[in-house]
Amino acid sequence: MSSSDAAVNARSLIATFRSQIDEEITSFLDDAGSYIDSIGPELLPVSSAMQSFLIDGGKRFRPLLGAIGSMAVTGIEPDRATIKAVASLELLHACALIHDDVMDGSDTRRGNPSIHRRFEAMHREAHLSGDSAKYGEASAILLGDLALIWADLVLHRSGVGSDRLLSVLPIYDELRVELMAGQYLDVHEQSLATVDADRSLKVAKYKSGKYSIERPLHFGARLSHGSDEALVALSRYGIPIGEAFQLRDDILGVFGDPEQTGKPAGDDLREGKRTVLIALAVKGSRDSEIFSALGDPHLDPARIERIREAIISSGALTRVEEMISDRAEQAEEALSSSAIAEEAKPLLRTMAQMALHRSN
């Protein structure tokens, strides 16, 4: 089979996995939403918001990698119980996104109002008592917590069997701890008076890299009783792709098209994100405006464009693109390992392409 045929087949199989994952998420939300609604009509906005957030959008990267991680061990397509189990990673991701938007004060997510803004608007339009913004934030914190609880329910009700469940739980626990650690590192980084590329790369590794790529692969592999050798091989692929995934996000946060990203242009600048891109730009530029603009919620399009030009002139954009390419090469070299089933390698190559060459 030619490499082009393998890529086409891989994309087709990934699309099948995505469809199966979507079916499991939709089925779970129908049942979980009905239970929430039965508690009282006041909770109808909760189930509605969770339905729209989880179903209308999302690339399903993490559950897809979970499915491929299983295949990397077995060499065959995952069974339905495995698909159900890896779907839990999308619920966990929803928790992270909802809380992240509160912490960043983000107005939008995937082109729609973020959850806290949605509930803030609902409070204001209904003329309820109290502060609308606080109501929105409190509601979003609770919905994020609910998504975290639902992730556990999806995993424990997946039907994978007690032996497989016990095998994967340590990975699941590590994944969640590393996610929260990465989120805190991100919050802490934004409080510092300086920017530093090494610190920013550490944030990228824990906030996104390990949680988005490496650990989902481990999750799927352990579900299928993958060996320590298999997990090490998947890490050699997953860590560089995970870091590159976040580096691509850093670029999109400044240079991305709002129609594609679902976020306003230059949103990372307004939110004061201390990314690798920004750290390298500040270090390589004589233009103090880059650093002084960080965290200014009132940045207008003209000033954002000036900062973009300064970032390009500093060489930071070129350097980050080189870092992405370097990590892609490292990941490709890792796929030579015999510990990864040959059947999974075209899918891993395709996922790398999807992660690194994207517009949202």
TORKOL-4160 file (C-alpha; in steps of 0.2 Angstrom, whole numbers, padded with zeros to 4 digits, m for minus):
360
<pt num="1" X="0000" Y="0000" Z="0000"/>
<pt num="2" X="0007" Y="0017" Z="m0005"/>
<pt num="3" X="0009" Y="0031" Z="0008"/>
<pt num="4" X="m0005" Y="0041" Z="0001"/>
<pt num="5" X="m0017" Y="0026" Z="0001"/>
<pt num="6" X="m0012" Y="0023" Z="0019"/>
<pt num="7" X="m0016" Y="0041" Z="0024"/>
<pt num="8" X="m0033" Y="0040" Z="0015"/>
<pt num="9" X="m0037" Y="0024" Z="0025"/>
<pt num="10" X="m0031" Y="0032" Z="0041"/>
<pt num="11" X="m0042" Y="0047" Z="0039"/>
<pt num="12" X="m0057" Y="0036" Z="0035"/>
<pt num="13" X="m0054" Y="0025" Z="0051"/>
<pt num="14" X="m0051" Y="0041" Z="0061"/>
<pt num="15" X="m0068" Y="0048" Z="0055"/>
<pt num="16" X="m0076" Y="0031" Z="0060"/>
<pt num="17" X="m0069" Y="0032" Z="0077"/>
<pt num="18" X="m0075" Y="0050" Z="0079"/>
<pt num="19" X="m0093" Y="0045" Z="0074"/>
<pt num="20" X="m0093" Y="0031" Z="0086"/>
<pt num="21" X="m0086" Y="0043" Z="0100"/>
<pt num="22" X="m0100" Y="0056" Z="0095"/>
<pt num="23" X="m0113" Y="0043" Z="0097"/>
<pt num="24" X="m0107" Y="0038" Z="0114"/>
<pt num="25" X="m0106" Y="0056" Z="0120"/>
<pt num="26" X="m0124" Y="0060" Z="0113"/>
<pt num="27" X="m0131" Y="0044" Z="0121"/>
<pt num="28" X="m0124" Y="0048" Z="0138"/>
<pt num="29" X="m0129" Y="0066" Z="0137"/>
<pt num="30" X="m0147" Y="0061" Z="0133"/>
<pt num="31" X="m0148" Y="0051" Z="0149"/>
<pt num="32" X="m0138" Y="0062" Z="0160"/>
<pt num="33" X="m0147" Y="0078" Z="0154"/>
<pt num="34" X="m0164" Y="0069" Z="0158"/>
<pt num="35" X="m0159" Y="0066" Z="0176"/>
<pt num="36" X="m0153" Y="0084" Z="0178"/>
<pt num="37" X="m0169" Y="0090" Z="0171"/>
<pt num="38" X="m0180" Y="0079" Z="0182"/>
<pt num="39" X="m0173" Y="0088" Z="0197"/>
<pt num="40" X="m0182" Y="0104" Z="0193"/>
<pt num="41" X="m0185" Y="0116" Z="0178"/>
<pt num="42" X="m0172" Y="0128" Z="0185"/>
<pt num="43" X="m0159" Y="0116" Z="0179"/>
<pt num="44" X="m0165" Y="0115" Z="0161"/>
<pt num="45" X="m0152" Y="0129" Z="0156"/>
<pt num="46" X="m0138" Y="0117" Z="0163"/>
<pt num="47" X="m0142" Y="0102" Z="0153"/>
<pt num="48" X="m0145" Y="0113" Z="0137"/>
<pt num="49" X="m0128" Y="0122" Z="0139"/>
<pt num="50" X="m0119" Y="0105" Z="0142"/>
<pt num="51" X="m0128" Y="0098" Z="0127"/>
<pt num="52" X="m0123" Y="0112" Z="0115"/>
<pt num="53" X="m0105" Y="0114" Z="0122"/>
<pt num="54" X="m0101" Y="0095" Z="0120"/>
<pt num="55" X="m0110" Y="0091" Z="0104"/>
<pt num="56" X="m0108" Y="0107" Z="0094"/>
<pt num="57" X="m0090" Y="0108" Z="0090"/>
<pt num="58" X="m0074" Y="0100" Z="0096"/>
<pt num="59" X="m0061" Y="0090" Z="0087"/>
<pt num="60" X="m0061" Y="0075" Z="0098"/>
<pt num="61" X="m0042" Y="0074" Z="0098"/>
<pt num="62" X="m0041" Y="0066" Z="0115"/>
<pt num="63" X="m0053" Y="0052" Z="0114"/>
<pt num="64" X="m0047" Y="0049" Z="0096"/>
<pt num="65" X="m0029" Y="0047" Z="0103"/>
<pt num="66" X="m0036" Y="0035" Z="0116"/>
<pt num="67" X="m0044" Y="0024" Z="0103"/>
<pt num="68" X="m0027" Y="0024" Z="0093"/>
<pt num="69" X="m0017" Y="0021" Z="0109"/>
<pt num="70" X="m0027" Y="0005" Z="0111"/>
<pt num="71" X="m0024" Y="0000" Z="0093"/>
<pt num="72" X="m0006" Y="0004" Z="0095"/>
<pt num="73" X="m0005" Y="m0011" Z="0107"/>
<pt num="74" X="m0018" Y="m0023" Z="0099"/>
<pt num="75" X="m0016" Y="m0019" Z="0081"/>
<pt num="76" X="m0035" Y="m0020" Z="0079"/>
<pt num="77" X="m0049" Y="m0008" Z="0080"/>
<pt num="78" X="m0055" Y="m0005" Z="0098"/>
<pt num="79" X="m0071" Y="m0013" Z="0104"/>
<pt num="80" X="m0086" Y="m0003" Z="0109"/>
<pt num="81" X="m0082" Y="m0003" Z="0127"/>
<pt num="82" X="m0065" Y="0005" Z="0123"/>
<pt num="83" X="m0074" Y="0018" Z="0113"/>
<pt num="84" X="m0085" Y="0022" Z="0127"/>
<pt num="85" X="m0071" Y="0023" Z="0139"/>
<pt num="86" X="m0060" Y="0035" Z="0129"/>
<pt num="87" X="m0076" Y="0046" Z="0126"/>
<pt num="88" X="m0073" Y="0050" Z="0145"/>
<pt num="89" X="m0058" Y="0061" Z="0139"/>
<pt num="90" X="m0070" Y="0073" Z="0130"/>
<pt num="91" X="m0080" Y="0076" Z="0146"/>
<pt num="92" X="m0064" Y="0079" Z="0155"/>
<pt num="93" X="m0058" Y="0091" Z="0141"/>
<pt num="94" X="m0075" Y="0100" Z="0143"/>
<pt num="95" X="m0071" Y="0103" Z="0161"/>
<pt num="96" X="m0054" Y="0110" Z="0157"/>
<pt num="97" X="m0061" Y="0122" Z="0144"/>
<pt num="98" X="m0075" Y="0129" Z="0154"/>
<pt num="99" X="m0064" Y="0132" Z="0169"/>
<pt num="100" X="m0050" Y="0139" Z="0158"/>
<pt num="101" X="m0062" Y="0152" Z="0150"/>
<pt num="102" X="m0067" Y="0158" Z="0167"/>
<pt num="103" X="m0049" Y="0160" Z="0172"/>
<pt num="104" X="m0045" Y="0169" Z="0156"/>
<pt num="105" X="m0060" Y="0179" Z="0156"/>
<pt num="106" X="m0064" Y="0173" Z="0138"/>
<pt num="107" X="m0079" Y="0179" Z="0130"/>
<pt num="108" X="m0081" Y="0166" Z="0117"/>
<pt num="109" X="m0077" Y="0147" Z="0114"/>
<pt num="110" X="m0079" Y="0139" Z="0097"/>
<pt num="111" X="m0087" Y="0154" Z="0090"/>
<pt num="112" X="m0101" Y="0155" Z="0103"/>
<pt num="113" X="m0102" Y="0163" Z="0120"/>
<pt num="114" X="m0091" Y="0155" Z="0133"/>
<pt num="115" X="m0102" Y="0146" Z="0147"/>
<pt num="116" X="m0099" Y="0159" Z="0160"/>
<pt num="117" X="m0104" Y="0173" Z="0147"/>
<pt num="118" X="m0119" Y="0162" Z="0142"/>
<pt num="119" X="m0126" Y="0161" Z="0160"/>
<pt num="120" X="m0121" Y="0180" Z="0163"/>
<pt num="121" X="m0132" Y="0185" Z="0149"/>
<pt num="122" X="m0146" Y="0173" Z="0155"/>
<pt num="123" X="m0146" Y="0181" Z="0172"/>
<pt num="124" X="m0146" Y="0199" Z="0165"/>
<pt num="125" X="m0160" Y="0196" Z="0152"/>
<pt num="126" X="m0171" Y="0188" Z="0166"/>
<pt num="127" X="m0168" Y="0203" Z="0177"/>
<pt num="128" X="m0163" Y="0191" Z="0192"/>
<pt num="129" X="m0156" Y="0198" Z="0208"/>
<pt num="130" X="m0137" Y="0200" Z="0211"/>
<pt num="131" X="m0122" Y="0202" Z="0200"/>
<pt num="132" X="m0124" Y="0194" Z="0183"/>
<pt num="133" X="m0105" Y="0192" Z="0180"/>
<pt num="134" X="m0103" Y="0183" Z="0197"/>
<pt num="135" X="m0118" Y="0172" Z="0193"/>
<pt num="136" X="m0111" Y="0167" Z="0176"/>
<pt num="137" X="m0094" Y="0163" Z="0184"/>
<pt num="138" X="m0102" Y="0153" Z="0198"/>
<pt num="139" X="m0113" Y="0143" Z="0185"/>
<pt num="140" X="m0098" Y="0139" Z="0174"/>
<pt num="141" X="m0087" Y="0133" Z="0189"/>
<pt num="142" X="m0102" Y="0121" Z="0193"/>
<pt num="143" X="m0104" Y="0115" Z="0175"/>
<pt num="144" X="m0086" Y="0112" Z="0173"/>
<pt num="145" X="m0086" Y="0102" Z="0189"/>
<pt num="146" X="m0101" Y="0093" Z="0182"/>
<pt num="147" X="m0092" Y="0088" Z="0166"/>
<pt num="148" X="m0078" Y="0081" Z="0177"/>
<pt num="149" X="m0090" Y="0070" Z="0187"/>
<pt num="150" X="m0098" Y="0065" Z="0171"/>
<pt num="151" X="m0081" Y="0060" Z="0164"/>
<pt num="152" X="m0079" Y="0048" Z="0178"/>
<pt num="153" X="m0097" Y="0041" Z="0175"/>
<pt num="154" X="m0093" Y="0038" Z="0157"/>
<pt num="155" X="m0077" Y="0028" Z="0161"/>
<pt num="156" X="m0084" Y="0018" Z="0175"/>
<pt num="157" X="m0100" Y="0013" Z="0165"/>
<pt num="158" X="m0090" Y="0009" Z="0149"/>
<pt num="159" X="m0091" Y="m0009" Z="0152"/>
<pt num="160" X="m0072" Y="m0012" Z="0149"/>
<pt num="161" X="m0072" Y="m0024" Z="0164"/>
<pt num="162" X="m0064" Y="m0023" Z="0181"/>
<pt num="163" X="m0047" Y="m0028" Z="0176"/>
<pt num="164" X="m0045" Y="m0016" Z="0162"/>
<pt num="165" X="m0053" Y="m0002" Z="0173"/>
<pt num="166" X="m0040" Y="m0005" Z="0186"/>
<pt num="167" X="m0026" Y="m0005" Z="0174"/>
<pt num="168" X="m0031" Y="0012" Z="0167"/>
<pt num="169" X="m0036" Y="0021" Z="0183"/>
<pt num="170" X="m0018" Y="0026" Z="0187"/>
<pt num="171" X="m0015" Y="0034" Z="0170"/>
<pt num="172" X="m0032" Y="0043" Z="0172"/>
<pt num="173" X="m0027" Y="0050" Z="0189"/>
<pt num="174" X="m0010" Y="0056" Z="0183"/>
<pt num="175" X="m0018" Y="0064" Z="0168"/>
<pt num="176" X="m0030" Y="0074" Z="0179"/>
<pt num="177" X="m0017" Y="0079" Z="0191"/>
<pt num="178" X="m0005" Y="0085" Z="0177"/>
<pt num="179" X="m0019" Y="0095" Z="0169"/>
<pt num="180" X="m0023" Y="0104" Z="0185"/>
<pt num="181" X="m0004" Y="0107" Z="0188"/>
<pt num="182" X="m0002" Y="0114" Z="0170"/>
<pt num="183" X="m0017" Y="0125" Z="0173"/>
<pt num="184" X="m0009" Y="0132" Z="0189"/>
<pt num="185" X="0007" Y="0134" Z="0180"/>
<pt num="186" X="m0002" Y="0145" Z="0167"/>
<pt num="187" X="m0010" Y="0155" Z="0180"/>
<pt num="188" X="0006" Y="0158" Z="0189"/>
<pt num="189" X="0016" Y="0162" Z="0174"/>
<pt num="190" X="0004" Y="0176" Z="0170"/>
<pt num="191" X="0007" Y="0184" Z="0187"/>
<pt num="192" X="0026" Y="0186" Z="0184"/>
<pt num="193" X="0035" Y="0202" Z="0179"/>
<pt num="194" X="0045" Y="0194" Z="0166"/>
<pt num="195" X="0043" Y="0181" Z="0152"/>
<pt num="196" X="0054" Y="0166" Z="0149"/>
<pt num="197" X="0053" Y="0154" Z="0135"/>
<pt num="198" X="0059" Y="0139" Z="0145"/>
<pt num="199" X="0045" Y="0142" Z="0158"/>
<pt num="200" X="0032" Y="0144" Z="0144"/>
<pt num="201" X="0037" Y="0128" Z="0137"/>
<pt num="202" X="0035" Y="0119" Z="0153"/>
<pt num="203" X="0017" Y="0126" Z="0154"/>
<pt num="204" X="0014" Y="0120" Z="0136"/>
<pt num="205" X="0021" Y="0103" Z="0141"/>
<pt num="206" X="0009" Y="0100" Z="0156"/>
<pt num="207" X="m0006" Y="0111" Z="0152"/>
<pt num="208" X="m0008" Y="0104" Z="0134"/>
<pt num="209" X="0006" Y="0092" Z="0128"/>
<pt num="210" X="0005" Y="0078" Z="0141"/>
<pt num="211" X="m0014" Y="0080" Z="0143"/>
<pt num="212" X="m0019" Y="0082" Z="0125"/>
<pt num="213" X="m0007" Y="0069" Z="0117"/>
<pt num="214" X="0004" Y="0058" Z="0128"/>
<pt num="215" X="m0008" Y="0053" Z="0142"/>
<pt num="216" X="m0023" Y="0049" Z="0130"/>
<pt num="217" X="m0012" Y="0037" Z="0121"/>
<pt num="218" X="m0006" Y="0030" Z="0137"/>
<pt num="219" X="m0025" Y="0029" Z="0142"/>
<pt num="220" X="m0030" Y="0019" Z="0127"/>
<pt num="221" X="m0014" Y="0008" Z="0128"/>
<pt num="222" X="m0017" Y="0003" Z="0146"/>
<pt num="223" X="m0035" Y="m0001" Z="0142"/>
<pt num="224" X="m0028" Y="m0014" Z="0131"/>
<pt num="225" X="m0015" Y="m0020" Z="0144"/>
<pt num="226" X="m0001" Y="m0011" Z="0135"/>
<pt num="227" X="0016" Y="m0014" Z="0142"/>
<pt num="228" X="0028" Y="m0001" Z="0150"/>
<pt num="229" X="0038" Y="m0003" Z="0134"/>
<pt num="230" X="0023" Y="0002" Z="0123"/>
<pt num="231" X="0020" Y="0017" Z="0134"/>
<pt num="232" X="0038" Y="0023" Z="0133"/>
<pt num="233" X="0037" Y="0021" Z="0114"/>
<pt num="234" X="0021" Y="0031" Z="0114"/>
<pt num="235" X="0028" Y="0045" Z="0125"/>
<pt num="236" X="0043" Y="0047" Z="0112"/>
<pt num="237" X="0029" Y="0051" Z="0100"/>
<pt num="238" X="0017" Y="0060" Z="0111"/>
<pt num="239" X="0028" Y="0072" Z="0120"/>
<pt num="240" X="0035" Y="0081" Z="0105"/>
<pt num="241" X="0018" Y="0081" Z="0096"/>
<pt num="242" X="0010" Y="0087" Z="0112"/>
<pt num="243" X="0022" Y="0102" Z="0114"/>
<pt num="244" X="0021" Y="0106" Z="0095"/>
<pt num="245" X="0002" Y="0105" Z="0097"/>
<pt num="246" X="0003" Y="0119" Z="0110"/>
<pt num="247" X="0015" Y="0129" Z="0100"/>
<pt num="248" X="0003" Y="0129" Z="0085"/>
<pt num="249" X="m0010" Y="0135" Z="0098"/>
<pt num="250" X="0002" Y="0149" Z="0103"/>
<pt num="251" X="0003" Y="0155" Z="0085"/>
<pt num="252" X="m0016" Y="0154" Z="0082"/>
<pt num="253" X="m0019" Y="0164" Z="0097"/>
<pt num="254" X="m0010" Y="0179" Z="0089"/>
<pt num="255" X="m0011" Y="0176" Z="0071"/>
<pt num="256" X="m0027" Y="0164" Z="0069"/>
<pt num="257" X="m0042" Y="0169" Z="0059"/>
<pt num="258" X="m0057" Y="0172" Z="0070"/>
<pt num="259" X="m0068" Y="0163" Z="0058"/>
<pt num="260" X="m0058" Y="0147" Z="0060"/>
<pt num="261" X="m0053" Y="0148" Z="0078"/>
<pt num="262" X="m0069" Y="0154" Z="0085"/>
<pt num="263" X="m0059" Y="0167" Z="0096"/>
<pt num="264" X="m0057" Y="0186" Z="0093"/>
<pt num="265" X="m0041" Y="0191" Z="0083"/>
<pt num="266" X="m0026" Y="0192" Z="0095"/>
<pt num="267" X="m0035" Y="0185" Z="0110"/>
<pt num="268" X="m0020" Y="0178" Z="0118"/>
<pt num="269" X="m0013" Y="0196" Z="0119"/>
<pt num="270" X="m0028" Y="0203" Z="0127"/>
<pt num="271" X="m0028" Y="0188" Z="0140"/>
<pt num="272" X="m0009" Y="0191" Z="0143"/>
<pt num="273" X="m0004" Y="0174" Z="0138"/>
<pt num="274" X="0015" Y="0171" Z="0142"/>
<pt num="275" X="0017" Y="0159" Z="0128"/>
<pt num="276" X="0034" Y="0153" Z="0120"/>
<pt num="277" X="0030" Y="0164" Z="0105"/>
<pt num="278" X="0028" Y="0179" Z="0116"/>
<pt num="279" X="0043" Y="0175" Z="0126"/>
<pt num="280" X="0054" Y="0173" Z="0111"/>
<pt num="281" X="0047" Y="0189" Z="0103"/>
<pt num="282" X="0050" Y="0200" Z="0119"/>
<pt num="283" X="0068" Y="0193" Z="0120"/>
<pt num="284" X="0072" Y="0196" Z="0101"/>
<pt num="285" X="0063" Y="0213" Z="0099"/>
<pt num="286" X="0068" Y="0230" Z="0103"/>
<pt num="287" X="0049" Y="0235" Z="0103"/>
<pt num="288" X="0043" Y="0236" Z="0121"/>
<pt num="289" X="0025" Y="0237" Z="0115"/>
<pt num="290" X="0024" Y="0218" Z="0114"/>
<pt num="291" X="0026" Y="0216" Z="0133"/>
<pt num="292" X="0017" Y="0231" Z="0137"/>
<pt num="293" X="0002" Y="0225" Z="0127"/>
<pt num="294" X="0000" Y="0209" Z="0136"/>
<pt num="295" X="m0016" Y="0208" Z="0146"/>
<pt num="296" X="m0023" Y="0224" Z="0139"/>
<pt num="297" X="m0042" Y="0220" Z="0136"/>
<pt num="298" X="m0044" Y="0235" Z="0126"/>
<pt num="299" X="m0032" Y="0231" Z="0112"/>
<pt num="300" X="m0039" Y="0237" Z="0095"/>
<pt num="301" X="m0036" Y="0229" Z="0078"/>
<pt num="302" X="m0023" Y="0242" Z="0073"/>
<pt num="303" X="m0012" Y="0239" Z="0088"/>
<pt num="304" X="m0014" Y="0220" Z="0087"/>
<pt num="305" X="m0008" Y="0222" Z="0069"/>
<pt num="306" X="0007" Y="0232" Z="0075"/>
<pt num="307" X="0012" Y="0219" Z="0088"/>
<pt num="308" X="0010" Y="0205" Z="0075"/>
<pt num="309" X="0022" Y="0214" Z="0064"/>
<pt num="310" X="0034" Y="0216" Z="0078"/>
<pt num="311" X="0033" Y="0198" Z="0083"/>
<pt num="312" X="0037" Y="0193" Z="0065"/>
<pt num="313" X="0052" Y="0205" Z="0064"/>
<pt num="314" X="0059" Y="0198" Z="0080"/>
<pt num="315" X="0061" Y="0181" Z="0072"/>
<pt num="316" X="0050" Y="0173" Z="0085"/>
<pt num="317" X="0036" Y="0167" Z="0073"/>
<pt num="318" X="0050" Y="0158" Z="0062"/>
<pt num="319" X="0058" Y="0151" Z="0077"/>
<pt num="320" X="0042" Y="0143" Z="0084"/>
<pt num="321" X="0038" Y="0136" Z="0067"/>
<pt num="322" X="0055" Y="0128" Z="0067"/>
<pt num="323" X="0052" Y="0121" Z="0084"/>
<pt num="324" X="0036" Y="0113" Z="0078"/>
<pt num="325" X="0045" Y="0105" Z="0063"/>
<pt num="326" X="0059" Y="0099" Z="0074"/>
<pt num="327" X="0046" Y="0090" Z="0086"/>
<pt num="328" X="0037" Y="0083" Z="0071"/>
<pt num="329" X="0053" Y="0075" Z="0065"/>
<pt num="330" X="0056" Y="0068" Z="0083"/>
<pt num="331" X="0039" Y="0060" Z="0083"/>
<pt num="332" X="0041" Y="0052" Z="0066"/>
<pt num="333" X="0057" Y="0045" Z="0072"/>
<pt num="334" X="0048" Y="0037" Z="0087"/>
<pt num="335" X="0036" Y="0028" Z="0075"/>
<pt num="336" X="0051" Y="0016" Z="0070"/>
<pt num="337" X="0048" Y="0007" Z="0087"/>
<pt num="338" X="0043" Y="m0011" Z="0086"/>
<pt num="339" X="0033" Y="m0008" Z="0102"/>
<pt num="340" X="0020" Y="0001" Z="0092"/>
<pt num="341" X="0008" Y="m0010" Z="0081"/>
<pt num="342" X="0011" Y="m0006" Z="0063"/>
<pt num="343" X="m0008" Y="m0005" Z="0060"/>
<pt num="344" X="m0008" Y="0011" Z="0071"/>
<pt num="345" X="0007" Y="0020" Z="0064"/>
<pt num="346" X="m0003" Y="0028" Z="0049"/>
<pt num="347" X="m0016" Y="0034" Z="0061"/>
<pt num="348" X="m0003" Y="0042" Z="0072"/>
<pt num="349" X="0005" Y="0050" Z="0057"/>
<pt num="350" X="m0012" Y="0057" Z="0052"/>
<pt num="351" X="m0016" Y="0063" Z="0069"/>
<pt num="352" X="0001" Y="0072" Z="0069"/>
<pt num="353" X="m0003" Y="0081" Z="0053"/>
<pt num="354" X="m0021" Y="0086" Z="0060"/>
<pt num="355" X="m0013" Y="0092" Z="0076"/>
<pt num="356" X="0001" Y="0103" Z="0068"/>
<pt num="357" X="m0006" Y="0109" Z="0052"/>
<pt num="358" X="m0023" Y="0116" Z="0057"/>
<pt num="359" X="m0032" Y="0133" Z="0058"/>
<pt num="360" X="m0042" Y="0131" Z="0074"/>
